[in-house]
Amino acid sequence: MTTLKGRSVISGRARGPAMITRMPVNFTAALTKPTNAIPGRRAVVKDRHHDLFKKNLKGTVLIFPACIGSTYTGMLLLELMHARSAPVAIIVQRADPLLVSGTVLADVWYDRGIPVVEYESDDIYEKIRTGQNVEVDGETGEIKVL
């Protein structure tokens, strides 16, 4: 088991398979297509220009460098969490208010927030592979590769 130390952004604990991309994520472009309204397809990436195209983010530990794009990011994540279609945790190199806002609101309004940990180093892409089980502790910032 490998343990990495990041910075806690949003508390909580979760475990799931890693879904990794080195590309920034534009949640608005990725998740606002008409087919994303279908239950079970809400979290499928529909951005043809992204390397996560056609991947379902539900139940994963999403690992990526940063958010780009619209101010609607937080609301999209809030909707995914409300619909129980969200990743179980987020590990991001650069957390920003747009990303974090939806998680905070989901926790306050629906008791369905997810942990967010900021891990700035690029070595995360060598230490974790897509599909590996990862445990995220949003209280301590610890990331365990199981």
N, C-alpha and C positions, 0 to 999 in steps of 0.2 A: 504494500500500500504506500502511495506517495501522498504527502500532505503539503499543500501550498498555502501561503498566507497572503490574503488580500485584505482589502479595507471594507468593513461592513458599511452598507448603504441602507438596506432595508432588512430588518430582522426576520427570522423564521428559519426553519430547517426543511430541507427537501433532498430527495435522492431520485436519480433517474439516469437514463442513457444520455451521454453527451451528444449534442448537435452543434458542430463547429463550422464556422466560416471565418475567413480572414477578410471578408468584404464587410464594410459598414452595411447596416440594415435600414432600409426605408420602409417602415411598417405600413405606411399608407399605400405605397406602390405595391407592396407584397401582399397585402391582405384586404384590399377593398374591391375586389372583382365580384361580379354577381354570384359566381359559384361559391364564394366564401360565406354566403348567407345560408347555405345548406348545412344543417347539423352534421357534424362529423367531418366537414370540409372547411370549417371556419379558419383553422390554423394552417392551411396548406398554402405555401408560398406560390403566388401567381406572377411574380415578376420574372419575366423571361431572361432578363439581363443579370439575374443573381444566381450564384452557384448553389443556392438552396431551392432553386426552382423545382416545384412539385413535391417538396419535402413537407411533411406534417410536423409542426413544432409542438403539438400537444403532448404533454407528459415528458418532455425532454428538458435537459439542462442546456439552455441556449448559451453558447459562448461565441462572442463576436467583438470586434474592436470598438464600435460606436454606432450611434443612431445618426441618420441623416434624414433630411426631408421635412415633412410637415409638422405643424404644431398639433396635429390630430393623433400623433403617436400614443400619447397617454390614454386617450379615449379608446383607441383600438385595443390596447392592452387591457384596459378596464373591461371592455366588452368580452374579450377572450376569457378573462378570469371569471366574470359573471356567468358565462356559458360553460364554464369548466372545460375550456378548450385551450388553455394557455400552457406555455412551458411551466414546469414545476419550479424552476429557478433560473436566474439570469446571472451570468458572469460576463462582465463587460470591461474593456480596457479603459474607457472614458465614460463614466456615468454622467448624465445630464438631467436637468429638471424635466424635460419632455418625456424621457424614458421612465423616470422614477414616479412621476405624477399619477399615472394610471395604477401603479402598484399600491401607492399610498391610498388612493381613493377606494380601490377594491378591498383593501384591508379594513378601512373605516366603514364603508357602506355595506359590504357584503361578507365581511370576515373571510375573504378569499385572496388575500395578498400572497405574494411569493417573495422569497428572499432574493436580494440583489447584492452581489459582491463585486467590487471593482478590483481588478487585477491588471496592473499596467504593463507588466513585462511581456514581451513577445514569446518568452520561453513556454508559455502556456500551450502554444500550438505544437510544441515538441513533447510536452509532458502528458497531454491528454489527446486521445484520438476519438473520432466520432464513433459512437456505440459503446464506449467504455462507461461503466457505471461510475457516477460521480455523486458525492454527498456534499451539499453546500450548507454551511452554518452562517446564517446572516447575522448572528449575534457576535461571533468572534472573527468572522472573515475567513475562516478555514475552509479549504477546498480539499476534499479527500478523494483520490482516485483509487477505486476499489478493484 
